[in-house]
Amino acid sequence: MHEYTSSARVWGLSCPGFPEEVSRARRWTRDILRGSPLAEDAELIVSELSANAILHTASGQTSGSFHLALAVSPQVIALSVTDDGGTGTAPKVEHQDQDAEHGRGLGMVSALAHRVVVHGSHGGYTITAELFTEVGPAGGHPC
């Protein structure tokens, strides 16, 4: 393989900020990852991150949108959801007790993914969840 050629494949999808778009995002993810043992976890992560964008940011307001990116390589599946911002606080993983009605979504994403990264900018936040396709001995990372 040429040194500048990557075996990773990347897809992108932009969705209007309507609640019914969450099911579209799930279906899109499921279609791309068909046959992968990580497809169900990825679908659940995309569902949660897309719903959060619509419920908690300007993405869910009139003319709002959210954007998905899905990168697949032999080592990792990386799922990113970018929102339209408009909140005073950054998304963060909180581990709520079992009776909490809100605030458990990113904790669930964190439990499913091997790594969750939040990137902020003036235009919104991008949350990326990484699922490693191969976990080394004792839970080590593949690199």
Kinemage of the C-alpha trace (Angstrom):
@kinemage 1
@onewidth
@group {chain A} dominant
@subgroup {mainchain}
@vectorlist {calphas} color= white
{ca met a 1} P 0.000 0.000 0.000
{ca his a 2} L 1.209 3.485 -0.806
{ca glu a 3} L 2.362 5.430 2.244
{ca tyr a 4} L -0.312 8.107 1.699
{ca thr a 5} L -3.177 5.691 1.249
{ca ser a 6} L -5.301 4.792 4.227
{ca ser a 7} L -7.401 1.710 4.737
{ca ala a 8} L -9.888 3.781 6.768
{ca arg a 9} L -13.232 4.653 5.203
{ca val a 10} L -15.188 7.728 6.265
{ca trp a 11} L -18.879 8.578 5.789
{ca gly a 12} L -20.800 11.731 6.683
{ca leu a 13} L -24.459 12.623 7.107
{ca ser a 14} L -26.167 15.927 7.917
{ca cys a 15} L -29.648 15.831 9.427
{ca pro a 16} L -32.202 18.520 10.216
{ca gly a 17} L -32.805 18.790 13.946
{ca phe a 18} L -36.108 16.902 14.026
{ca pro a 19} L -36.683 14.013 16.462
{ca glu a 20} L -37.503 11.585 13.631
{ca glu a 21} L -33.969 12.112 12.292
{ca val a 22} L -32.593 10.079 15.198
{ca ser a 23} L -34.050 6.913 13.651
{ca arg a 24} L -32.526 7.919 10.298
{ca ala a 25} L -29.113 8.288 11.973
{ca arg a 26} L -29.495 4.835 13.574
{ca arg a 27} L -30.494 3.238 10.268
{ca trp a 28} L -27.597 4.928 8.449
{ca thr a 29} L -25.135 3.618 11.034
{ca arg a 30} L -26.623 0.122 10.952
{ca asp a 31} L -26.458 0.014 7.145
{ca ile a 32} L -22.799 1.046 7.029
{ca leu a 33} L -21.745 -1.353 9.791
{ca arg a 34} L -23.849 -4.302 8.626
{ca gly a 35} L -22.070 -7.501 9.682
{ca ser a 36} L -19.819 -5.850 12.263
{ca pro a 37} L -19.986 -7.257 15.803
{ca leu a 38} L -19.935 -3.636 17.012
{ca ala a 39} L -22.903 -2.486 14.907
{ca glu a 40} L -25.484 -2.622 17.729
{ca asp a 41} L -23.273 -0.684 20.156
{ca ala a 42} L -22.512 1.891 17.445
{ca glu a 43} L -26.207 2.252 16.626
{ca leu a 44} L -27.060 2.856 20.290
{ca ile a 45} L -24.256 5.416 20.644
{ca val a 46} L -25.356 7.335 17.526
{ca ser a 47} L -28.942 7.287 18.771
{ca glu a 48} L -27.988 8.756 22.145
{ca leu a 49} L -25.631 11.397 20.757
{ca ser a 50} L -28.109 12.465 18.057
{ca ala a 51} L -30.964 12.709 20.563
{ca asn a 52} L -28.760 14.768 22.901
{ca ala a 53} L -27.927 17.173 20.074
{ca ile a 54} L -31.616 17.703 19.336
{ca leu a 55} L -32.760 17.948 22.952
{ca his a 56} L -29.967 19.991 24.512
{ca thr a 57} L -28.565 22.291 21.809
{ca ala a 58} L -29.605 24.684 19.062
{ca ser a 59} L -29.651 21.677 16.715
{ca gly a 60} L -33.225 21.010 17.851
{ca gln a 61} L -34.446 24.537 17.176
{ca thr a 62} L -36.007 25.796 13.953
{ca ser a 63} L -33.504 25.427 11.110
{ca gly a 64} L -31.090 23.539 13.403
{ca ser a 65} L -29.170 20.471 12.335
{ca phe a 66} L -26.647 17.920 13.519
{ca his a 67} L -23.893 16.182 11.633
{ca leu a 68} L -22.551 12.661 11.856
{ca ala a 69} L -19.222 11.221 10.791
{ca leu a 70} L -18.410 7.530 10.840
{ca ala a 71} L -14.846 6.341 10.282
{ca val a 72} L -14.050 2.644 10.005
{ca ser a 73} L -10.586 1.119 9.962
{ca pro a 74} L -9.345 -2.358 10.822
{ca gln a 75} L -8.559 -1.114 14.361
{ca val a 76} L -11.363 1.282 15.280
{ca ile a 77} L -14.860 2.514 14.553
{ca ala a 78} L -15.116 6.233 15.361
{ca leu a 79} L -18.555 7.855 15.581
{ca ser a 80} L -18.831 11.637 15.816
{ca val a 81} L -21.893 13.818 16.257
{ca thr a 82} L -21.540 17.593 15.914
{ca asp a 83} L -24.282 19.878 17.213
{ca asp a 84} L -25.112 23.528 16.556
{ca gly a 85} L -24.095 24.690 20.052
{ca gly a 86} L -26.153 27.287 21.839
{ca thr a 87} L -25.637 25.961 25.342
{ca gly a 88} L -23.727 27.541 28.185
{ca thr a 89} L -22.123 24.311 29.317
{ca ala a 90} L -20.058 21.620 27.649
{ca pro a 91} L -21.339 18.043 27.449
{ca lys a 92} L -19.733 15.849 30.096
{ca val a 93} L -19.965 12.271 31.242
{ca glu a 94} L -21.851 11.988 34.514
{ca his a 95} L -22.456 8.751 36.331
{ca gln a 96} L -25.933 9.147 37.805
{ca asp a 97} L -27.620 6.758 40.191
{ca gln a 98} L -30.145 4.290 38.817
{ca asp a 99} L -33.141 6.440 39.823
{ca ala a 100} L -32.018 9.531 37.876
{ca glu a 101} L -34.352 10.515 35.046
{ca his a 102} L -31.799 12.624 33.153
{ca gly a 103} L -28.051 12.866 32.701
{ca arg a 104} L -27.249 9.207 32.108
{ca gly a 105} L -26.843 9.243 28.320
{ca leu a 106} L -23.166 10.138 28.038
{ca gly a 107} L -22.425 7.754 30.903
{ca met a 108} L -24.003 4.976 28.855
{ca val a 109} L -22.003 6.037 25.779
{ca ser a 110} L -18.856 6.016 27.907
{ca ala a 111} L -19.651 2.503 29.150
{ca leu a 112} L -20.095 1.185 25.597
{ca ala a 113} L -17.163 2.983 23.950
{ca his a 114} L -13.486 2.453 24.616
{ca arg a 115} L -12.941 6.202 24.525
{ca val a 116} L -15.181 9.310 24.394
{ca val a 117} L -13.760 12.705 23.452
{ca val a 118} L -15.586 16.061 23.530
{ca his a 119} L -14.300 18.842 21.264
{ca gly a 120} L -15.774 22.302 21.631
{ca ser a 121} L -15.719 25.341 19.412
{ca his a 122} L -17.671 28.575 19.094
{ca gly a 123} L -20.098 26.797 16.741
{ca gly a 124} L -20.949 23.798 18.901
{ca tyr a 125} L -19.566 20.533 20.201
{ca thr a 126} L -18.409 17.338 18.582
{ca ile a 127} L -18.575 14.181 20.635
{ca thr a 128} L -16.565 11.261 19.291
{ca ala a 129} L -16.963 7.732 20.596
{ca glu a 130} L -14.365 5.164 19.608
{ca leu a 131} L -14.968 1.434 19.558
{ca phe a 132} L -11.764 -0.581 19.200
{ca thr a 133} L -12.202 -3.612 16.992
{ca glu a 134} L -9.415 -5.480 18.763
{ca val a 135} L -8.616 -5.045 22.421
{ca gly a 136} L -5.230 -6.422 23.418
{ca pro a 137} L -4.354 -8.410 26.536
{ca ala a 138} L -5.600 -7.009 29.835
{ca gly a 139} L -7.790 -4.453 28.052
{ca gly a 140} L -4.857 -2.735 26.352
{ca his a 141} L -5.272 -0.449 23.398
{ca pro a 142} L -4.477 -1.770 19.914
{ca cys a 143} L -1.689 0.780 19.255
